[in-house]
Every structure is written in structure tokens, then in C-alpha cells.
Amino acid sequence: MVDRSRGPSPWSSSRDPSPEASRLIIARAHDELVAGNLDDHRLEHVRPVVRASWQRAWRDRVGAEGLPPLEFTAEALEAHRSEHPLAHTIELIRTLLLPGAAEDSGVVVAVGDHAGRLLWVEGDLRQRMLSGEMGFVEGANWSEESIGTSAPGTALTLGESVQIRQSEHYNRLVQPWSCTAAPVFDPETRRILGVIDVTGGDEAVTPQAQMLVDATARAVESELLVSRLRARAESARTTASAPRRAVREAPPRATLQVLGRDRARLDVAGDGDEIIIELSARHAEILLMLATHRQGLSAERLAELVYGEGSTPDTLRPEMVRLRKVLERVSPELVPQSRPYRLPMVVETDAQNVLSLLDRGAHRVALSAYRGPVLPDSDAPGVVDLREGLRGILRETMLTEASVEVLLAYAEIPEGSSDAEVLRLCLEMLPARSPRRAGLVARIEKLDAS
């Protein structure tokens, strides 16, 4: 008996869209526009909505290659999307766009905020891994100002649903993909709240795809309105005598930069101000250990992580006093508490950000965010463990999950340049006639000889 309980995927259609011009002509028109030839005759073959978006991107000096900026750390992303109006409609979006087995749907479904920052990216597992290589991951900014022409960014710019096919994308990294997106409006104010996008192959830009994405956006708006009416009705039944609570100011955000740096940089932003300081080597080691052990550390354990086995808290305490004074001048909320030693607020680190990106499948973005080893001159045991752990996870991910382009990029940084296994895997993954094979063979022979 065939199990039909989950229903078929709506993305199983094999119907191909009919582009208005060949991909070759569009690709050449794109090259001419990026070069500044805005009057090239080939641009006449490009759809007006795409041509106008290209011109906006060119005027805004958007790069035609490169990755979208990441706007959120893992902690900030979770906080932002939990408070976003669309958070309560995610299950509805899944039901309408991914009704069957999401991981085998063949498409990626993303939901972004009004600024084009992706908050949820779900769908086909393999497609998510591949699209992650171009930075299509949670926390990335896909607005026109950041990445140029794409369905999510252009839909937000125009305030209407948009389909973008392969070579119509402004960024060359995105051109293997096609996508359909529709903005979601506030049902009362008509302000744009966010965007719903479907990304994949030709099946993502059929007329049916656009109708389905449009219908999903309208269903979300209806759900938002119904939820508000229910909430107001419930509020009307409560007493008006409840005491008012004082509005709590948002806590500052702190980020510790330790990759490829001998002296860590602490960046604290809040209330419209930003304070950046460089920490001494010892203070950087202590703060890094506290940032990566959020549950807290005993004085004995922190001393071992910073000074080595056999160290006593007596060695640590004078340095903690000095660190507290430094942090108190930056923000009182950063001053470590004791028994156990711990930070009263979350301090993100660029090292943890790389790990988060690898976990999300954003291998190319993670590699670009990896600026080098963690505090390379430090011999503190806790720092050494973190440094080697990050190196190991990065290498293993590159070897087992990354595309050949990302693996080749990894082979150019110090961690991968002298790794014979990495070079041999690159050689194995490259096409037989690739001109890059000769250079790899020479590098492998040089390593073998030494």
C-alpha cells in the first residue's frame, strides 16, 4: 500500500520556464553592465524588472562577486527572530510550502525580515548545503544593497512578488540558482514585515511557484490579522488595573575578536554608542575562557585553563582585579562575577561564529570569516584547546562537506596550503581538463619531496 499521508511536494513539477532571451546573451549583457557599459544593446534582451535592478546595484557599487554580509551572531539571530512578527507563522509557511518531506523537497524555503536578513532557511538538505556555499544562510543579508538582484531583495525593493532566473542574478555566485519571492505586509499598516522566498532549480520559477508563494504570503497576513484580533479580544477581558512595568533598556552587545590576533579586540555596542578596546594578552585569555564557558568556572579551573596545570587561584586573582577595572570602564554589565567566575552577559566571539557558520552549512562564509588561529601567540592550555579544536573542525568540514571551490580556497590559507590530503582531494574533485590541476600536482610533488 502506498503511504500518501504526507502528501506530494508541490515542487515536483518539471515544467521549464521560457526565458525571454538566451542565458548567453543575458550573461554577456551582465558583463557589459558590470563593466559600466550601461548602453550596451544586449541589455534590451534583459527583462525590464531585472535590468532596473542591475542598474540600481551598479549605481550602489554592489560587487558582482562575493558573499552577502552576515548581520547576526548565533545569539543575536535567535533573539531577533523570536521577537519577529513572522515567528508565529513559520509553521503555516512550512505547511503550505513544504507539506511533505521537507528534506527531500528539492527546494529551499527562506523567510527574511524587512531588511532582507534571512531568519529561517529550511527545505531540501542537499540544496541547503549547496546554497550555503553562496551565503544563503540564516543571518545573511540578501537585500539589493548587499547582494544585488535576487528574488528576496528585489521583492522587498519593489513591494511585489518577483522571479529571478539563474543568469538574471547580479552576483555571479548566485547565477546557478533560480528563485521566487513575495513580500509579507502588515495587514493593518501595510508596512513590509518580511519576505518569503523559494530557491532551487527551474521548478522554483514556474507560474505555479509564483502563485503558491504569493498565496502563502497572503495566508500569513490573514493569520497575523486573526491573531491580533484574538489578542485584543482577550486583552479587553482583562482588568485595566494591572501595575505598569518599567521599560527595560536593551542590554549592550559584546563581541570578542580573537582570530588571527595577538591582542584581542573587544567591541561593545549599546544605546547608539560603540566602544572598542584592545586587551592585553592575559586579559584576552581570561575573557575568552569566560566567554566560551558561559556556565561559569571555578577559580581553580580558570587558573588551570589560563596558567596551566598546578596553578593556584592566587596567581589568577590579581589579574582578575585588573580585568574587572578595565571592563567596568567599558560597561558595568561586563564585569565578571565570582563563585564561580562567569560573565553576567553573553559575549560572542568570532571563533564561535565560525563554528556556528560551519554548523549551518555556510562553508564559504565560514572560511571567509576565519581570519587565522585563535590568539596565535598564546600558550594558555584553554586557548590552545580552542585553537586546535577550531582548526580540526574546520579541516574536517572542508574535507567531508565543502564543494571543490571552497576546498580550493581552504588550500590557499596556511592551515590547508601544506595539507597533502586536502590537495589530493582537490585534485580528485576537479574535472580532468581543469587548468588548476597542474598547479596542484606541482604542490603535492613539492610536499612529497620535502
C-alpha beads as a LAMMPS data file, in Angstrom:
LAMMPS data file: protein, C-alpha beads

450 atoms
449 bonds

1 atom types
1 bond types

-500.0 500.0 xlo xhi
-500.0 500.0 ylo yhi
-500.0 500.0 zlo zhi

Masses

1 110.0

Atoms # bond

1 1 1 0.000 0.000 0.000
2 1 1 1.323 3.460 -0.889
3 1 1 1.560 5.918 2.021
4 1 1 0.031 9.242 0.942
5 1 1 -0.405 10.662 4.419
6 1 1 2.180 13.392 3.985
7 1 1 1.078 14.455 0.518
8 1 1 3.253 15.166 -2.520
9 1 1 5.730 18.003 -2.718
10 1 1 4.384 20.957 -4.731
11 1 1 7.879 21.358 -6.195
12 1 1 7.815 18.122 -8.171
13 1 1 6.789 19.879 -11.418
14 1 1 9.258 19.502 -14.267
15 1 1 7.817 22.346 -16.322
16 1 1 10.538 24.643 -17.611
17 1 1 10.009 28.390 -17.778
18 1 1 10.561 30.136 -21.112
19 1 1 13.228 32.860 -20.690
20 1 1 12.888 35.968 -22.836
21 1 1 16.439 35.668 -24.104
22 1 1 19.145 33.050 -24.051
23 1 1 21.297 32.745 -20.945
24 1 1 24.366 33.519 -23.026
25 1 1 23.026 36.896 -24.169
26 1 1 21.935 37.762 -20.622
27 1 1 25.334 36.755 -19.251
28 1 1 27.113 38.992 -21.779
29 1 1 24.734 41.847 -21.050
30 1 1 25.520 41.440 -17.370
31 1 1 29.262 41.561 -18.036
32 1 1 28.861 44.770 -20.030
33 1 1 26.737 46.444 -17.350
34 1 1 29.139 45.500 -14.558
35 1 1 31.946 46.975 -16.683
36 1 1 29.985 50.238 -16.864
37 1 1 28.599 49.920 -20.396
38 1 1 25.043 50.859 -19.481
39 1 1 24.015 51.434 -23.116
40 1 1 25.108 48.051 -24.452
41 1 1 22.492 46.756 -26.940
42 1 1 22.325 43.370 -25.239
43 1 1 20.603 44.965 -22.255
44 1 1 17.483 45.256 -24.421
45 1 1 17.144 41.470 -24.145
46 1 1 17.052 41.606 -20.329
47 1 1 13.645 41.790 -18.655
48 1 1 12.904 45.379 -17.515
49 1 1 12.483 44.377 -13.859
50 1 1 15.899 42.697 -13.920
51 1 1 17.604 45.452 -15.913
52 1 1 16.362 48.116 -13.481
53 1 1 17.589 46.057 -10.533
54 1 1 21.006 45.585 -12.164
55 1 1 21.271 49.331 -12.677
56 1 1 20.389 50.009 -9.032
57 1 1 23.051 47.532 -7.923
58 1 1 25.641 49.077 -10.246
59 1 1 24.846 52.618 -9.010
60 1 1 25.120 51.403 -5.400
61 1 1 28.513 49.835 -6.239
62 1 1 27.412 46.365 -5.226
63 1 1 30.074 43.779 -6.029
64 1 1 29.255 41.291 -8.772
65 1 1 31.084 38.594 -6.823
66 1 1 31.443 37.894 -3.154
67 1 1 29.349 36.779 -0.225
68 1 1 26.472 38.588 1.489
69 1 1 27.293 40.174 4.849
70 1 1 26.313 38.304 7.993
71 1 1 24.230 40.601 10.171
72 1 1 23.784 38.387 13.230
73 1 1 25.761 36.201 15.529
74 1 1 24.027 32.984 16.589
75 1 1 22.734 34.548 19.811
76 1 1 21.547 37.738 18.134
77 1 1 19.823 35.762 15.376
78 1 1 17.861 33.697 17.878
79 1 1 16.821 36.793 19.794
80 1 1 15.774 38.707 16.667
81 1 1 13.688 36.005 15.100
82 1 1 11.975 35.055 18.377
83 1 1 10.659 38.635 18.545
84 1 1 9.835 38.953 14.827
85 1 1 6.130 39.146 13.847
86 1 1 6.551 36.230 11.417
87 1 1 7.847 33.883 14.124
88 1 1 4.307 32.704 14.911
89 1 1 3.568 31.920 11.259
90 1 1 6.541 29.680 10.463
91 1 1 4.524 26.512 10.927
92 1 1 1.920 27.818 8.474
93 1 1 4.649 28.582 5.922
94 1 1 6.078 25.075 6.341
95 1 1 2.640 23.540 5.871
96 1 1 1.984 25.440 2.641
97 1 1 5.431 25.334 1.012
98 1 1 6.955 22.146 2.462
99 1 1 3.956 19.885 3.103
100 1 1 5.758 16.603 2.507
101 1 1 9.253 15.527 3.474
102 1 1 10.996 18.892 3.666
103 1 1 14.492 17.448 3.373
104 1 1 13.599 15.841 0.015
105 1 1 11.508 18.687 -1.397
106 1 1 14.102 19.799 -3.971
107 1 1 13.861 23.463 -2.944
108 1 1 14.995 25.753 -0.167
109 1 1 12.400 27.914 1.587
110 1 1 13.628 31.044 3.355
111 1 1 11.909 33.720 5.414
112 1 1 13.578 37.100 5.872
113 1 1 12.834 40.327 7.696
114 1 1 12.023 43.720 6.161
115 1 1 15.736 44.451 5.674
116 1 1 16.381 41.261 3.697
117 1 1 18.142 39.383 6.503
118 1 1 17.326 35.674 6.367
119 1 1 15.852 34.418 9.647
120 1 1 14.800 30.896 8.676
121 1 1 16.251 28.697 5.913
122 1 1 14.703 25.241 5.567
123 1 1 13.904 22.612 2.962
124 1 1 15.887 20.140 0.888
125 1 1 19.005 19.065 2.771
126 1 1 21.314 18.799 -0.240
127 1 1 20.073 22.051 -1.741
128 1 1 20.609 23.836 1.568
129 1 1 24.197 22.615 1.700
130 1 1 24.838 23.780 -1.870
131 1 1 23.111 27.141 -1.468
132 1 1 25.002 27.680 1.771
133 1 1 28.167 27.931 -0.324
134 1 1 26.900 31.230 -1.763
135 1 1 25.942 32.542 1.682
136 1 1 22.236 31.686 1.543
137 1 1 22.116 31.017 5.272
138 1 1 20.307 32.278 8.329
139 1 1 21.647 35.652 9.407
140 1 1 22.885 36.713 5.950
141 1 1 21.669 39.945 4.342
142 1 1 20.093 39.367 0.909
143 1 1 18.860 42.881 0.254
144 1 1 19.592 44.507 -3.109
145 1 1 22.004 46.870 -1.376
146 1 1 24.067 43.901 -0.187
147 1 1 23.910 41.267 -2.926
148 1 1 22.237 42.942 -5.895
149 1 1 19.443 41.358 -7.896
150 1 1 17.811 38.358 -6.203
151 1 1 14.208 37.404 -5.613
152 1 1 14.167 38.245 -1.875
153 1 1 15.975 41.567 -2.187
154 1 1 14.200 42.743 -5.315
155 1 1 10.783 41.727 -3.959
156 1 1 11.433 43.860 -0.883
157 1 1 12.606 46.779 -3.028
158 1 1 9.565 46.683 -5.323
159 1 1 6.988 45.559 -2.773
160 1 1 5.710 42.779 -5.041
161 1 1 6.460 39.173 -5.911
162 1 1 9.451 38.600 -8.183
163 1 1 11.011 35.665 -10.044
164 1 1 14.722 35.710 -10.880
165 1 1 16.209 33.031 -13.137
166 1 1 19.852 31.957 -12.954
167 1 1 21.908 34.438 -15.043
168 1 1 19.500 37.251 -14.133
169 1 1 21.109 37.417 -10.696
170 1 1 23.552 40.287 -10.286
171 1 1 26.013 38.295 -8.193
172 1 1 27.803 35.632 -10.237
173 1 1 27.940 33.216 -7.293
174 1 1 24.125 33.116 -7.298
175 1 1 23.671 32.567 -11.033
176 1 1 23.348 28.748 -10.861
177 1 1 20.106 29.250 -8.904
178 1 1 16.557 30.414 -9.588
179 1 1 14.149 31.859 -7.040
180 1 1 10.676 33.261 -6.410
181 1 1 9.896 35.619 -3.538
182 1 1 6.971 37.667 -2.248
183 1 1 6.899 40.353 0.440
184 1 1 4.707 39.999 3.522
185 1 1 2.830 43.141 4.578
186 1 1 1.451 44.175 7.923
187 1 1 -2.305 43.527 7.466
188 1 1 -3.211 46.864 9.064
189 1 1 -0.444 49.360 8.308
190 1 1 0.683 47.737 5.003
191 1 1 4.265 48.151 6.131
192 1 1 6.556 45.395 4.816
193 1 1 7.313 42.906 7.595
194 1 1 9.458 40.461 5.678
195 1 1 9.788 38.227 2.646
196 1 1 9.147 34.583 1.750
197 1 1 11.477 33.013 -0.810
198 1 1 11.744 29.692 -2.627
199 1 1 15.128 28.881 -4.165
200 1 1 16.124 25.926 -6.334
201 1 1 16.277 24.954 -9.985
202 1 1 13.773 25.636 -12.767
203 1 1 10.942 24.301 -10.602
204 1 1 11.338 27.352 -8.344
205 1 1 10.363 29.819 -11.102
206 1 1 7.288 28.258 -12.688
207 1 1 3.988 30.194 -12.780
208 1 1 2.664 27.722 -10.204
209 1 1 5.578 28.569 -7.919
210 1 1 4.778 32.270 -8.026
211 1 1 1.095 31.652 -7.343
212 1 1 1.940 29.413 -4.391
213 1 1 4.440 31.834 -2.843
214 1 1 2.002 34.734 -3.320
215 1 1 -0.812 32.715 -1.743
216 1 1 1.419 31.814 1.197
217 1 1 2.265 35.467 1.821
218 1 1 -1.429 36.402 1.788
219 1 1 -2.253 33.492 4.128
220 1 1 0.412 34.694 6.545
221 1 1 -1.042 38.210 6.521
222 1 1 -4.508 36.788 7.265
223 1 1 -3.111 34.723 10.120
224 1 1 -1.422 37.800 11.593
225 1 1 -4.669 39.758 11.486
226 1 1 -6.698 36.954 13.093
227 1 1 -4.096 36.556 15.839
228 1 1 -4.187 40.272 16.611
229 1 1 -7.974 40.369 16.788
230 1 1 -7.951 37.437 19.180
231 1 1 -5.284 39.076 21.325
232 1 1 -7.252 42.310 21.504
233 1 1 -10.405 40.494 22.475
234 1 1 -8.528 38.695 25.226
235 1 1 -6.948 41.942 26.407
236 1 1 -10.353 43.604 26.609
237 1 1 -11.430 40.944 29.105
238 1 1 -8.573 41.676 31.486
239 1 1 -8.621 44.386 34.119
240 1 1 -7.047 47.736 33.394
241 1 1 -5.674 47.993 36.920
242 1 1 -2.577 45.878 36.418
243 1 1 0.550 47.769 37.508
244 1 1 2.750 49.073 34.732
245 1 1 6.240 47.711 34.484
246 1 1 9.138 49.929 33.715
247 1 1 10.502 49.593 30.204
248 1 1 13.781 47.763 30.339
249 1 1 16.583 49.049 28.171
250 1 1 18.174 46.554 25.836
251 1 1 21.491 45.229 27.210
252 1 1 24.669 46.047 25.298
253 1 1 26.093 43.570 22.803
254 1 1 29.689 42.481 23.212
255 1 1 31.899 40.703 20.690
256 1 1 35.426 39.441 21.280
257 1 1 37.673 39.203 18.206
258 1 1 40.428 36.618 18.709
259 1 1 41.049 35.061 15.278
260 1 1 44.471 35.822 13.847
261 1 1 45.089 38.456 16.522
262 1 1 47.844 38.559 19.157
263 1 1 45.846 41.158 21.079
264 1 1 42.124 40.518 21.246
265 1 1 39.660 43.278 20.407
266 1 1 36.533 43.804 22.473
267 1 1 33.640 45.573 20.743
268 1 1 30.715 46.696 22.916
269 1 1 27.680 48.365 21.313
270 1 1 24.615 49.759 23.048
271 1 1 22.415 52.851 23.303
272 1 1 23.725 54.039 19.946
273 1 1 27.345 54.039 21.149
274 1 1 30.178 51.680 20.341
275 1 1 33.328 51.167 22.397
276 1 1 36.304 49.236 21.014
277 1 1 39.330 48.369 23.131
278 1 1 42.352 46.114 22.763
279 1 1 43.036 43.762 25.639
280 1 1 46.370 42.613 26.978
281 1 1 47.343 39.037 26.176
282 1 1 46.457 37.767 29.655
283 1 1 43.159 39.632 29.834
284 1 1 42.254 38.274 26.411
285 1 1 42.898 34.718 27.567
286 1 1 40.778 35.125 30.700
287 1 1 37.897 36.826 28.909
288 1 1 37.952 34.222 26.120
289 1 1 37.697 31.394 28.643
290 1 1 34.773 33.078 30.393
291 1 1 33.055 33.799 27.070
292 1 1 33.303 30.165 25.947
293 1 1 32.342 28.692 29.359
294 1 1 29.092 30.543 29.941
295 1 1 28.054 28.276 32.797
296 1 1 30.985 29.626 34.818
297 1 1 34.348 28.336 36.051
298 1 1 35.752 27.789 39.492
299 1 1 38.829 29.817 40.403
300 1 1 40.910 26.636 40.324
301 1 1 39.691 25.577 36.878
302 1 1 40.067 29.054 35.348
303 1 1 43.617 29.260 36.696
304 1 1 44.443 25.915 35.051
305 1 1 42.961 26.990 31.705
306 1 1 44.948 30.225 31.708
307 1 1 48.192 29.391 33.530
308 1 1 48.438 25.626 33.228
309 1 1 48.137 22.579 35.417
310 1 1 49.256 23.067 39.016
311 1 1 48.440 26.780 39.056
312 1 1 46.618 28.206 42.044
313 1 1 43.868 30.834 42.251
314 1 1 46.363 33.119 43.993
315 1 1 48.069 33.637 40.635
316 1 1 44.766 34.423 38.944
317 1 1 43.150 36.818 41.445
318 1 1 45.378 39.905 40.922
319 1 1 44.812 39.665 37.153
320 1 1 41.060 39.335 37.683
321 1 1 41.076 42.537 39.741
322 1 1 42.813 44.396 36.913
323 1 1 40.468 42.892 34.277
324 1 1 37.412 43.940 36.293
325 1 1 38.647 47.532 36.358
326 1 1 39.178 47.524 32.592
327 1 1 35.727 46.077 31.882
328 1 1 33.981 48.357 34.363
329 1 1 35.132 51.350 32.334
330 1 1 33.651 49.787 29.189
331 1 1 30.354 48.514 30.634
332 1 1 29.413 47.540 34.204
333 1 1 27.388 44.644 32.792
334 1 1 30.611 43.036 31.571
335 1 1 32.297 42.823 34.968
336 1 1 32.805 39.104 35.830
337 1 1 31.013 37.645 38.817
338 1 1 32.726 35.212 41.166
339 1 1 31.986 31.855 42.812
340 1 1 32.048 30.703 40.103
341 1 1 33.721 33.187 37.814
342 1 1 31.292 33.958 34.995
343 1 1 30.149 36.808 32.767
344 1 1 26.742 38.318 33.607
345 1 1 26.012 38.798 29.876
346 1 1 26.736 36.870 26.703
347 1 1 29.997 37.778 24.973
348 1 1 30.099 36.455 21.410
349 1 1 33.435 35.502 19.857
350 1 1 34.436 35.378 16.208
351 1 1 35.724 31.838 16.825
352 1 1 32.270 30.669 17.934
353 1 1 30.778 32.458 14.933
354 1 1 32.893 30.363 12.560
355 1 1 31.748 27.192 14.322
356 1 1 28.126 28.329 14.028
357 1 1 28.531 29.009 10.290
358 1 1 30.054 25.583 9.722
359 1 1 27.165 24.027 11.596
360 1 1 24.686 25.928 9.383
361 1 1 26.402 24.642 6.238
362 1 1 27.760 28.067 5.252
363 1 1 31.205 26.721 4.435
364 1 1 32.338 29.524 2.130
365 1 1 31.132 32.184 4.583
366 1 1 32.812 30.389 7.495
367 1 1 36.088 30.225 5.588
368 1 1 35.973 33.938 4.812
369 1 1 35.225 34.658 8.494
370 1 1 38.199 32.573 9.636
371 1 1 40.950 35.193 9.987
372 1 1 43.539 32.841 11.407
373 1 1 44.188 30.786 14.544
374 1 1 42.792 31.760 17.932
375 1 1 45.267 34.090 19.737
376 1 1 48.217 32.513 17.859
377 1 1 50.891 33.566 20.369
378 1 1 49.033 32.275 23.425
379 1 1 50.164 29.089 25.168
380 1 1 47.341 29.085 27.720
381 1 1 46.017 25.481 27.783
382 1 1 42.388 26.563 27.335
383 1 1 43.276 28.756 24.361
384 1 1 45.398 26.013 22.775
385 1 1 42.497 23.544 23.079
386 1 1 40.088 26.025 21.483
387 1 1 42.573 26.881 18.734
388 1 1 43.241 23.263 17.805
389 1 1 39.587 22.305 18.153
390 1 1 38.503 25.005 15.704
391 1 1 41.272 24.061 13.292
392 1 1 40.242 20.404 13.445
393 1 1 36.536 21.075 12.901
394 1 1 37.293 23.462 10.021
395 1 1 39.566 20.916 8.331
396 1 1 37.159 18.012 8.814
397 1 1 34.255 20.029 7.441
398 1 1 36.270 21.106 4.422
399 1 1 37.284 17.507 3.690
400 1 1 33.844 15.956 4.128
401 1 1 31.265 18.584 3.152
402 1 1 32.725 21.513 1.203
403 1 1 32.452 21.986 -2.545
404 1 1 35.597 21.899 -4.667
405 1 1 35.635 25.721 -4.959
406 1 1 35.554 26.144 -1.182
407 1 1 38.106 23.373 -0.706
408 1 1 40.439 25.107 -3.174
409 1 1 40.035 28.335 -1.181
410 1 1 40.884 26.431 2.009
411 1 1 44.010 25.106 0.295
412 1 1 45.221 28.700 -0.075
413 1 1 45.202 29.571 3.647
414 1 1 48.065 28.447 5.925
415 1 1 46.016 25.642 7.500
416 1 1 45.350 23.984 4.150
417 1 1 48.235 25.017 1.928
418 1 1 50.600 22.319 3.206
419 1 1 47.970 19.642 3.799
420 1 1 48.630 16.903 1.260
421 1 1 45.279 15.224 1.917
422 1 1 43.449 18.460 1.128
423 1 1 45.432 18.993 -2.077
424 1 1 44.859 15.417 -3.248
425 1 1 41.121 15.698 -2.610
426 1 1 41.041 18.935 -4.639
427 1 1 42.787 17.106 -7.465
428 1 1 40.278 14.262 -7.249
429 1 1 37.271 16.607 -7.317
430 1 1 38.441 18.803 -10.196
431 1 1 37.413 17.949 -13.777
432 1 1 40.047 16.070 -15.779
433 1 1 40.785 19.058 -18.024
434 1 1 40.802 21.755 -15.354
435 1 1 43.802 24.108 -15.762
436 1 1 44.178 24.178 -11.985
437 1 1 45.249 20.545 -11.816
438 1 1 48.839 21.267 -12.894
439 1 1 49.440 23.663 -10.017
440 1 1 48.028 21.184 -7.519
441 1 1 50.215 18.376 -8.849
442 1 1 53.294 20.590 -8.505
443 1 1 52.402 21.490 -4.922
444 1 1 51.796 17.847 -3.987
445 1 1 55.118 16.791 -5.527
446 1 1 56.888 19.542 -3.609
447 1 1 55.321 18.400 -0.343
448 1 1 56.224 14.772 -1.035
449 1 1 59.820 15.754 -1.807
450 1 1 60.160 17.676 1.460

Bonds

1 1 1 2
2 1 2 3
3 1 3 4
4 1 4 5
5 1 5 6
6 1 6 7
7 1 7 8
8 1 8 9
9 1 9 10
10 1 10 11
11 1 11 12
12 1 12 13
13 1 13 14
14 1 14 15
15 1 15 16
16 1 16 17
17 1 17 18
18 1 18 19
19 1 19 20
20 1 20 21
21 1 21 22
22 1 22 23
23 1 23 24
24 1 24 25
25 1 25 26
26 1 26 27
27 1 27 28
28 1 28 29
29 1 29 30
30 1 30 31
31 1 31 32
32 1 32 33
33 1 33 34
34 1 34 35
35 1 35 36
36 1 36 37
37 1 37 38
38 1 38 39
39 1 39 40
40 1 40 41
41 1 41 42
42 1 42 43
43 1 43 44
44 1 44 45
45 1 45 46
46 1 46 47
47 1 47 48
48 1 48 49
49 1 49 50
50 1 50 51
51 1 51 52
52 1 52 53
53 1 53 54
54 1 54 55
55 1 55 56
56 1 56 57
57 1 57 58
58 1 58 59
59 1 59 60
60 1 60 61
61 1 61 62
62 1 62 63
63 1 63 64
64 1 64 65
65 1 65 66
66 1 66 67
67 1 67 68
68 1 68 69
69 1 69 70
70 1 70 71
71 1 71 72
72 1 72 73
73 1 73 74
74 1 74 75
75 1 75 76
76 1 76 77
77 1 77 78
78 1 78 79
79 1 79 80
80 1 80 81
81 1 81 82
82 1 82 83
83 1 83 84
84 1 84 85
85 1 85 86
86 1 86 87
87 1 87 88
88 1 88 89
89 1 89 90
90 1 90 91
91 1 91 92
92 1 92 93
93 1 93 94
94 1 94 95
95 1 95 96
96 1 96 97
97 1 97 98
98 1 98 99
99 1 99 100
100 1 100 101
101 1 101 102
102 1 102 103
103 1 103 104
104 1 104 105
105 1 105 106
106 1 106 107
107 1 107 108
108 1 108 109
109 1 109 110
110 1 110 111
111 1 111 112
112 1 112 113
113 1 113 114
114 1 114 115
115 1 115 116
116 1 116 117
117 1 117 118
118 1 118 119
119 1 119 120
120 1 120 121
121 1 121 122
122 1 122 123
123 1 123 124
124 1 124 125
125 1 125 126
126 1 126 127
127 1 127 128
128 1 128 129
129 1 129 130
130 1 130 131
131 1 131 132
132 1 132 133
133 1 133 134
134 1 134 135
135 1 135 136
136 1 136 137
137 1 137 138
138 1 138 139
139 1 139 140
140 1 140 141
141 1 141 142
142 1 142 143
143 1 143 144
144 1 144 145
145 1 145 146
146 1 146 147
147 1 147 148
148 1 148 149
149 1 149 150
150 1 150 151
151 1 151 152
152 1 152 153
153 1 153 154
154 1 154 155
155 1 155 156
156 1 156 157
157 1 157 158
158 1 158 159
159 1 159 160
160 1 160 161
161 1 161 162
162 1 162 163
163 1 163 164
164 1 164 165
165 1 165 166
166 1 166 167
167 1 167 168
168 1 168 169
169 1 169 170
170 1 170 171
171 1 171 172
172 1 172 173
173 1 173 174
174 1 174 175
175 1 175 176
176 1 176 177
177 1 177 178
178 1 178 179
179 1 179 180
180 1 180 181
181 1 181 182
182 1 182 183
183 1 183 184
184 1 184 185
185 1 185 186
186 1 186 187
187 1 187 188
188 1 188 189
189 1 189 190
190 1 190 191
191 1 191 192
192 1 192 193
193 1 193 194
194 1 194 195
195 1 195 196
196 1 196 197
197 1 197 198
198 1 198 199
199 1 199 200
200 1 200 201
201 1 201 202
202 1 202 203
203 1 203 204
204 1 204 205
205 1 205 206
206 1 206 207
207 1 207 208
208 1 208 209
209 1 209 210
210 1 210 211
211 1 211 212
212 1 212 213
213 1 213 214
214 1 214 215
215 1 215 216
216 1 216 217
217 1 217 218
218 1 218 219
219 1 219 220
220 1 220 221
221 1 221 222
222 1 222 223
223 1 223 224
224 1 224 225
225 1 225 226
226 1 226 227
227 1 227 228
228 1 228 229
229 1 229 230
230 1 230 231
231 1 231 232
232 1 232 233
233 1 233 234
234 1 234 235
235 1 235 236
236 1 236 237
237 1 237 238
238 1 238 239
239 1 239 240
240 1 240 241
241 1 241 242
242 1 242 243
243 1 243 244
244 1 244 245
245 1 245 246
246 1 246 247
247 1 247 248
248 1 248 249
249 1 249 250
250 1 250 251
251 1 251 252
252 1 252 253
253 1 253 254
254 1 254 255
255 1 255 256
256 1 256 257
257 1 257 258
258 1 258 259
259 1 259 260
260 1 260 261
261 1 261 262
262 1 262 263
263 1 263 264
264 1 264 265
265 1 265 266
266 1 266 267
267 1 267 268
268 1 268 269
269 1 269 270
270 1 270 271
271 1 271 272
272 1 272 273
273 1 273 274
274 1 274 275
275 1 275 276
276 1 276 277
277 1 277 278
278 1 278 279
279 1 279 280
280 1 280 281
281 1 281 282
282 1 282 283
283 1 283 284
284 1 284 285
285 1 285 286
286 1 286 287
287 1 287 288
288 1 288 289
289 1 289 290
290 1 290 291
291 1 291 292
292 1 292 293
293 1 293 294
294 1 294 295
295 1 295 296
296 1 296 297
297 1 297 298
298 1 298 299
299 1 299 300
300 1 300 301
301 1 301 302
302 1 302 303
303 1 303 304
304 1 304 305
305 1 305 306
306 1 306 307
307 1 307 308
308 1 308 309
309 1 309 310
310 1 310 311
311 1 311 312
312 1 312 313
313 1 313 314
314 1 314 315
315 1 315 316
316 1 316 317
317 1 317 318
318 1 318 319
319 1 319 320
320 1 320 321
321 1 321 322
322 1 322 323
323 1 323 324
324 1 324 325
325 1 325 326
326 1 326 327
327 1 327 328
328 1 328 329
329 1 329 330
330 1 330 331
331 1 331 332
332 1 332 333
333 1 333 334
334 1 334 335
335 1 335 336
336 1 336 337
337 1 337 338
338 1 338 339
339 1 339 340
340 1 340 341
341 1 341 342
342 1 342 343
343 1 343 344
344 1 344 345
345 1 345 346
346 1 346 347
347 1 347 348
348 1 348 349
349 1 349 350
350 1 350 351
351 1 351 352
352 1 352 353
353 1 353 354
354 1 354 355
355 1 355 356
356 1 356 357
357 1 357 358
358 1 358 359
359 1 359 360
360 1 360 361
361 1 361 362
362 1 362 363
363 1 363 364
364 1 364 365
365 1 365 366
366 1 366 367
367 1 367 368
368 1 368 369
369 1 369 370
370 1 370 371
371 1 371 372
372 1 372 373
373 1 373 374
374 1 374 375
375 1 375 376
376 1 376 377
377 1 377 378
378 1 378 379
379 1 379 380
380 1 380 381
381 1 381 382
382 1 382 383
383 1 383 384
384 1 384 385
385 1 385 386
386 1 386 387
387 1 387 388
388 1 388 389
389 1 389 390
390 1 390 391
391 1 391 392
392 1 392 393
393 1 393 394
394 1 394 395
395 1 395 396
396 1 396 397
397 1 397 398
398 1 398 399
399 1 399 400
400 1 400 401
401 1 401 402
402 1 402 403
403 1 403 404
404 1 404 405
405 1 405 406
406 1 406 407
407 1 407 408
408 1 408 409
409 1 409 410
410 1 410 411
411 1 411 412
412 1 412 413
413 1 413 414
414 1 414 415
415 1 415 416
416 1 416 417
417 1 417 418
418 1 418 419
419 1 419 420
420 1 420 421
421 1 421 422
422 1 422 423
423 1 423 424
424 1 424 425
425 1 425 426
426 1 426 427
427 1 427 428
428 1 428 429
429 1 429 430
430 1 430 431
431 1 431 432
432 1 432 433
433 1 433 434
434 1 434 435
435 1 435 436
436 1 436 437
437 1 437 438
438 1 438 439
439 1 439 440
440 1 440 441
441 1 441 442
442 1 442 443
443 1 443 444
444 1 444 445
445 1 445 446
446 1 446 447
447 1 447 448
448 1 448 449
449 1 449 450
